[in-house]
């Protein structure tokens, strides 16, 4: 099986290089990997001890970051490396202030690349987030006596581990991973069923992140003035389906304010066509702009505001759930005691099911059904207040995952 796995890696590399000729995102990943070795060699010396977090993309990075921050406090002498597989994760983080000394793409999982990369520093502790496993990397790290962990681990039935050919992959995890920190009891039991015994249930670290966000200064200029005395709906990371939903609400209720933050800023022009009288956030130079426009809709054409915008919402509609692109972060809204509405395609988001069970969120197959429910909430204050309380309580009562994880790491 190891031979077949290495063939798969070679085919993956070849496929990505071919696809990069037609896809800009894939091309960024290919080009970025050529720079990874230079980045670590320029930031670290071969004898420097490094704490290393790997995340497939931005969502996993956000899950792992609270743990990385706490571990930095525990091991102040260690340098910090963060690697990504996805260009979206890398590009978002490398442009921000980060606690990492180096941020780069994870090299392709072939031994020749990995050995050269790992010789540039001393990896003392490595953790991957959720389920991004690269088996040659794990073997190379274990040879170097690196402590290897999985943070916010999430096992589900359709993974290769639970197939007739999955035993080799399970064996790789058994011999290399020092501990699994599971998000859910279900994941923990699935892992136990295939012999992965070194594990515990510690919950989802994203709850720690959003609890912290709630207690920060969440002020955003002009938003309070835009909303005035009306109720407000924030459409976070919207795709076409959520924008269609917003239009339905716009046509039925003229007394609610709509704040739309598209997933891709390229959609701003589409939104302007759908809502011709909308204001662009970038045009708000002073409160007089708001007074003269009297618009019902505000389009957010700036990045980095969404998590704070949810603090102004009465209802949140979070994008990605009406198609298979993946549901975006619903916890950022729920932490502020905001009921969350989303599509029903969220199979890899167990927190969505739990939020629904708590009556702090609700999913729908079709946009028109979601629009009807939002209108119902807008006209039923008691129901809206109850669901708001449920959403906030759902987040606040979650365990402090980061504290549990770090405590266990220090004991290993």
C-alpha positions as CSV (number, residue, x, y, z in Angstrom):
1,X,0.0,0.0,0.0
2,X,2.9,2.4,0.7
3,X,4.0,1.9,-3.0
4,X,0.5,2.7,-4.2
5,X,0.3,5.8,-1.9
6,X,3.5,7.1,-3.3
7,X,2.2,6.6,-6.8
8,X,-0.9,8.5,-5.8
9,X,1.2,11.4,-4.6
10,X,3.1,11.5,-7.9
11,X,-0.2,11.5,-9.8
12,X,-1.5,14.2,-7.5
13,X,1.5,16.5,-8.2
14,X,1.3,15.9,-11.9
15,X,-2.5,16.5,-11.9
16,X,-2.1,19.8,-10.0
17,X,0.6,21.0,-12.3
18,X,-1.5,20.3,-15.3
19,X,-4.6,21.9,-13.7
20,X,-2.5,24.9,-12.7
21,X,-2.3,25.8,-16.4
22,X,-6.0,26.5,-16.4
23,X,-6.7,27.4,-12.8
24,X,-5.2,30.5,-11.1
25,X,-5.8,29.2,-7.5
26,X,-4.0,25.9,-8.2
27,X,-1.2,27.8,-9.9
28,X,-0.6,29.9,-6.8
29,X,-0.2,26.7,-4.8
30,X,2.3,25.2,-7.2
31,X,4.4,28.4,-7.4
32,X,4.1,28.9,-3.6
33,X,5.5,25.5,-2.9
34,X,8.7,26.3,-4.9
35,X,9.3,29.0,-2.3
36,X,8.6,26.9,0.9
37,X,12.2,25.6,1.3
38,X,13.7,29.0,0.9
39,X,11.2,30.5,3.5
40,X,12.1,28.0,6.3
41,X,15.9,28.1,5.5
42,X,15.8,31.9,5.7
43,X,13.7,32.0,8.9
44,X,15.2,29.1,10.9
45,X,18.6,27.5,11.5
46,X,19.0,23.7,11.4
47,X,19.3,23.5,15.2
48,X,16.4,25.8,16.1
49,X,13.5,24.2,17.9
50,X,10.2,24.8,16.1
51,X,6.5,24.4,17.1
52,X,4.7,23.6,13.8
53,X,1.0,23.8,13.0
54,X,-0.4,22.6,9.7
55,X,-3.8,23.6,8.4
56,X,-5.4,22.6,5.1
57,X,-7.1,26.0,4.7
58,X,-8.3,29.1,6.6
59,X,-11.0,27.4,8.5
60,X,-8.6,24.8,10.0
61,X,-6.2,27.6,10.8
62,X,-8.9,29.4,12.8
63,X,-9.5,26.2,14.7
64,X,-5.9,25.6,15.5
65,X,-4.9,29.2,16.3
66,X,-6.1,29.3,19.9
67,X,-4.0,26.2,20.7
68,X,-1.0,27.6,18.9
69,X,-1.2,30.8,20.9
70,X,-1.3,29.0,24.2
71,X,1.5,26.7,23.3
72,X,3.6,29.7,22.3
73,X,3.2,30.9,25.9
74,X,4.3,27.5,27.3
75,X,7.3,27.2,25.0
76,X,8.5,30.8,24.5
77,X,11.9,29.7,23.2
78,X,10.4,27.8,20.2
79,X,10.1,29.4,16.9
80,X,6.7,28.9,15.1
81,X,5.9,27.6,11.7
82,X,2.5,27.5,10.1
83,X,1.9,25.6,6.8
84,X,-1.1,25.3,4.5
85,X,-2.2,23.1,1.7
86,X,-4.7,25.6,0.2
87,X,-3.9,28.9,-1.4
88,X,-6.9,30.5,0.3
89,X,-5.6,29.7,3.7
90,X,-2.0,30.8,2.9
91,X,-3.0,34.1,1.2
92,X,-5.3,35.1,4.0
93,X,-2.9,34.5,6.8
94,X,0.4,35.6,5.2
95,X,-1.1,39.1,4.6
96,X,-2.2,39.4,8.3
97,X,-0.2,39.9,11.5
98,X,0.5,36.4,12.7
99,X,2.4,35.0,15.7
100,X,4.2,32.6,13.3
101,X,7.9,33.2,12.5
102,X,7.3,31.6,9.1
103,X,4.2,30.9,7.0
104,X,4.5,28.7,3.9
105,X,2.9,26.0,1.8
106,X,3.3,22.4,3.0
107,X,5.7,20.6,0.6
108,X,4.3,17.8,-1.5
109,X,4.3,14.5,0.4
110,X,7.3,12.9,-1.2
111,X,10.3,12.0,0.9
112,X,12.9,13.8,-1.2
113,X,11.1,17.2,-0.7
114,X,10.3,16.5,3.0
115,X,13.8,15.6,4.0
116,X,15.3,18.8,2.7
117,X,12.5,20.8,4.2
118,X,12.8,19.2,7.6
119,X,16.6,19.5,7.7
120,X,16.2,23.3,7.9
121,X,15.0,23.2,11.5
122,X,14.2,20.9,14.5
123,X,10.5,20.2,14.6
124,X,9.8,19.5,18.3
125,X,6.0,19.5,18.3
126,X,3.7,19.2,15.2
127,X,0.0,19.3,15.1
128,X,-2.4,19.1,12.2
129,X,-6.0,20.3,12.4
130,X,-9.1,18.2,11.8
131,X,-8.2,15.5,9.2
132,X,-5.4,16.6,6.9
133,X,-3.1,13.6,7.1
134,X,0.1,13.2,4.9
135,X,1.7,9.9,5.7
136,X,5.2,10.4,4.5
137,X,5.4,13.6,6.5
138,X,4.1,11.7,9.6
139,X,6.8,9.0,9.2
140,X,9.6,11.6,8.7
141,X,8.5,13.5,11.8
142,X,8.4,10.4,13.9
143,X,12.0,9.5,12.8
144,X,13.0,12.9,14.2
145,X,11.2,12.1,17.5
146,X,8.7,14.9,17.0
147,X,5.6,14.9,19.2
148,X,2.6,14.6,16.7
149,X,-0.9,15.6,17.6
150,X,-4.3,16.1,15.9
151,X,-6.3,19.1,17.1
152,X,-10.1,19.3,16.6
153,X,-10.0,15.8,15.0
154,X,-13.1,14.8,13.1
155,X,-13.7,11.3,11.9
156,X,-16.8,10.4,9.9
157,X,-18.1,7.2,8.3
158,X,-17.2,7.9,4.7
159,X,-13.4,8.3,5.3
160,X,-11.0,5.8,3.8
161,X,-10.2,4.5,7.3
162,X,-13.6,2.7,7.3
163,X,-13.2,1.0,4.0
164,X,-11.9,-2.5,3.1
165,X,-8.6,-0.9,1.9
166,X,-8.2,1.5,4.9
167,X,-6.1,-0.6,7.3
168,X,-2.8,0.7,6.0
169,X,-3.9,4.3,6.6
170,X,-5.1,3.4,10.1
171,X,-1.8,1.7,10.9
172,X,0.1,4.9,9.9
173,X,-2.0,6.9,12.3
174,X,-1.6,4.3,15.1
175,X,2.2,4.3,15.0
176,X,2.8,8.0,14.4
177,X,0.1,10.1,16.2
178,X,0.7,10.7,19.9
179,X,-2.8,12.0,20.6
180,X,-6.1,12.8,19.0
181,X,-8.2,15.6,20.4
182,X,-11.7,15.0,19.1
183,X,-14.3,17.6,18.4
184,X,-17.2,15.2,19.1
185,X,-18.1,12.1,21.0
186,X,-19.1,10.5,17.6
187,X,-15.7,11.1,16.2
188,X,-14.0,9.7,19.3
189,X,-16.1,6.5,19.1
190,X,-15.4,6.0,15.4
191,X,-11.7,6.4,16.0
192,X,-11.9,3.9,18.9
193,X,-13.7,1.4,16.7
194,X,-10.7,1.1,14.3
195,X,-8.1,0.9,17.1
196,X,-7.1,4.6,17.6
197,X,-7.0,4.5,21.3
198,X,-4.8,7.5,22.2
199,X,-7.5,10.1,22.2
200,X,-10.0,12.2,24.2
201,X,-13.0,14.5,23.5
202,X,-12.1,18.1,24.0
203,X,-14.6,19.9,21.8
204,X,-14.2,22.4,19.0
205,X,-11.5,25.1,19.6
206,X,-13.5,27.5,17.4
207,X,-15.8,28.1,20.3
208,X,-12.9,29.5,22.3
209,X,-12.1,31.8,19.4
210,X,-15.6,33.2,19.1
211,X,-15.9,33.6,22.8
212,X,-12.8,35.7,22.7
213,X,-14.2,37.7,19.8
214,X,-17.4,38.5,21.7
215,X,-15.4,40.2,24.5
216,X,-13.4,42.4,22.2
217,X,-14.3,45.8,20.9
218,X,-16.6,45.0,18.0
219,X,-17.4,48.5,16.9
220,X,-17.7,49.1,13.2
221,X,-18.0,52.7,12.0
222,X,-21.4,53.8,10.7
223,X,-23.2,50.5,11.3
224,X,-25.2,51.7,14.3
225,X,-26.3,54.8,12.4
226,X,-27.3,52.8,9.3
227,X,-29.5,50.4,11.3
228,X,-31.1,53.2,13.4
229,X,-34.2,51.8,15.2
230,X,-34.9,49.0,12.7
231,X,-34.0,45.3,13.0
232,X,-31.0,44.2,11.1
233,X,-30.1,41.0,9.2
234,X,-26.4,40.3,8.4
235,X,-25.8,38.1,5.4
236,X,-22.3,36.7,6.1
237,X,-20.1,35.2,3.4
238,X,-23.0,35.2,1.0
239,X,-23.2,33.3,-2.3
240,X,-25.8,33.7,-5.0
241,X,-28.4,31.7,-3.0
242,X,-28.1,33.9,0.1
243,X,-28.4,37.0,-2.1
244,X,-31.5,35.6,-3.6
245,X,-32.9,35.1,-0.1
246,X,-32.0,38.7,0.8
247,X,-33.9,39.9,-2.3
248,X,-37.0,38.0,-1.2
249,X,-36.9,39.6,2.3
250,X,-36.2,43.0,0.7
251,X,-39.4,42.7,-1.4
252,X,-41.6,41.6,1.6
253,X,-40.3,43.8,4.5
254,X,-39.3,47.4,4.0
255,X,-38.7,48.0,7.7
256,X,-35.6,45.8,8.1
257,X,-32.0,46.7,7.3
258,X,-30.0,44.3,5.2
259,X,-26.2,44.1,5.6
260,X,-24.6,41.9,3.0
261,X,-21.0,40.8,3.1
262,X,-20.3,38.6,0.0
263,X,-18.0,35.7,0.2
264,X,-16.1,37.1,-2.9
265,X,-15.8,40.8,-3.4
266,X,-16.1,40.2,-7.1
267,X,-19.9,39.8,-6.4
268,X,-20.2,43.4,-5.3
269,X,-21.3,44.4,-8.8
270,X,-23.9,41.7,-8.9
271,X,-25.2,42.9,-5.6
272,X,-25.4,46.5,-6.9
273,X,-27.5,45.2,-9.8
274,X,-29.9,43.3,-7.4
275,X,-30.1,46.2,-5.0
276,X,-29.6,49.4,-7.1
277,X,-30.3,51.7,-4.2
278,X,-27.8,50.0,-1.9
279,X,-24.9,51.8,-0.2
280,X,-21.4,50.5,-0.5
281,X,-19.5,50.5,2.8
282,X,-16.5,52.0,1.2
283,X,-18.6,55.1,0.2
284,X,-19.5,55.9,3.8
285,X,-17.2,58.8,4.6
286,X,-19.5,60.4,7.2
287,X,-23.0,60.0,8.7
288,X,-24.4,62.5,6.2
289,X,-24.1,59.9,3.5
290,X,-26.5,57.7,5.4
291,X,-28.9,60.5,6.1
292,X,-29.1,61.5,2.4
293,X,-29.5,57.9,1.1
294,X,-32.1,56.4,3.4
295,X,-31.2,53.0,1.9
296,X,-32.4,49.7,3.2
297,X,-29.3,47.8,2.1
298,X,-25.6,48.1,2.9
299,X,-23.1,46.1,0.8
300,X,-19.8,45.4,2.6
301,X,-17.1,45.8,0.0
302,X,-14.2,45.6,2.6
303,X,-12.6,42.6,4.2
304,X,-12.1,41.9,7.8
305,X,-15.4,43.3,9.2
306,X,-17.7,40.3,9.2
307,X,-17.0,38.9,12.7
308,X,-17.7,42.3,14.2
309,X,-20.7,43.0,12.0
310,X,-22.6,40.0,13.6
311,X,-22.6,41.9,16.9
312,X,-25.1,44.4,15.3
313,X,-27.4,41.7,13.9
314,X,-30.8,40.5,15.0
315,X,-30.7,37.6,12.6
316,X,-27.7,36.2,10.7
317,X,-27.9,34.3,7.4
318,X,-24.6,32.5,6.8
319,X,-23.5,31.5,3.3
320,X,-22.3,28.3,1.7
321,X,-25.0,25.9,2.9
322,X,-27.2,26.0,-0.2
323,X,-24.5,24.5,-2.3
324,X,-21.7,22.0,-1.8
325,X,-19.0,24.8,-1.5
326,X,-19.2,24.4,2.3
327,X,-21.0,26.2,5.1
328,X,-19.1,29.2,6.5
329,X,-18.5,29.9,10.1
330,X,-21.9,30.0,12.0
331,X,-20.3,30.3,15.4
332,X,-19.1,33.9,14.7
333,X,-22.8,35.0,14.7
334,X,-24.1,32.6,17.4
335,X,-21.6,33.9,20.0
336,X,-23.4,37.3,20.0
337,X,-26.8,35.6,20.7
338,X,-27.9,35.8,17.1
339,X,-30.1,33.1,15.6
340,X,-28.4,31.7,12.5
341,X,-30.1,30.7,9.2
342,X,-28.3,28.5,6.6
343,X,-28.7,25.9,3.9
344,X,-28.8,22.2,4.6
345,X,-25.6,21.1,2.9
346,X,-23.2,21.1,5.9
347,X,-22.2,17.5,6.3
348,X,-18.7,18.4,7.7
349,X,-20.0,20.9,10.2
350,X,-21.2,19.0,13.3
351,X,-21.7,22.3,15.1
352,X,-24.6,23.1,12.7
353,X,-26.5,20.1,13.9
354,X,-25.9,21.0,17.5
355,X,-26.9,24.6,17.0
356,X,-30.2,23.4,15.3
357,X,-30.9,21.1,18.3
358,X,-30.4,24.0,20.7
359,X,-33.0,26.0,18.7
360,X,-30.4,28.6,18.1
361,X,-30.2,27.9,14.4
362,X,-32.2,26.5,11.5
363,X,-31.4,25.1,8.1
364,X,-33.4,24.9,4.9
365,X,-33.3,23.1,1.6
366,X,-34.6,26.1,-0.4
367,X,-34.1,29.8,-0.2
368,X,-37.8,30.7,-0.2
369,X,-38.4,28.5,2.9
370,X,-35.6,30.3,4.7
371,X,-36.9,33.7,3.6
372,X,-40.4,32.8,5.0
373,X,-38.9,31.8,8.3
374,X,-36.8,35.0,8.6
375,X,-39.9,37.0,8.0
376,X,-41.7,35.0,10.6
377,X,-38.9,35.9,13.1
378,X,-39.0,39.5,12.2
379,X,-42.7,39.7,13.1
380,X,-42.6,37.5,16.2
381,X,-40.4,39.2,18.8
382,X,-40.9,36.5,21.5
383,X,-39.8,33.8,19.2
384,X,-36.8,35.9,18.0
385,X,-35.7,36.6,21.6
386,X,-36.0,32.9,22.5
387,X,-33.9,31.8,19.6
388,X,-31.4,34.6,20.2
389,X,-30.9,33.4,23.8
390,X,-30.5,29.8,22.7
391,X,-27.8,30.7,20.2
392,X,-25.8,32.6,22.8
393,X,-26.2,29.9,25.4
394,X,-25.2,27.3,22.9
395,X,-21.8,28.9,22.5
396,X,-21.2,30.1,26.1
397,X,-21.8,26.6,27.6
398,X,-19.2,24.8,25.4
399,X,-16.1,23.6,27.2
400,X,-12.8,25.5,27.1
401,X,-11.2,23.2,24.5
402,X,-7.9,25.0,24.3
403,X,-7.3,24.7,28.0
404,X,-8.1,21.0,28.0
405,X,-5.9,20.4,25.0
406,X,-2.8,22.3,26.2
407,X,-3.1,20.7,29.6
408,X,-3.0,17.2,28.0
409,X,-0.1,18.2,25.7
410,X,2.0,19.2,28.6
411,X,1.4,15.8,30.3
412,X,2.4,13.7,27.2
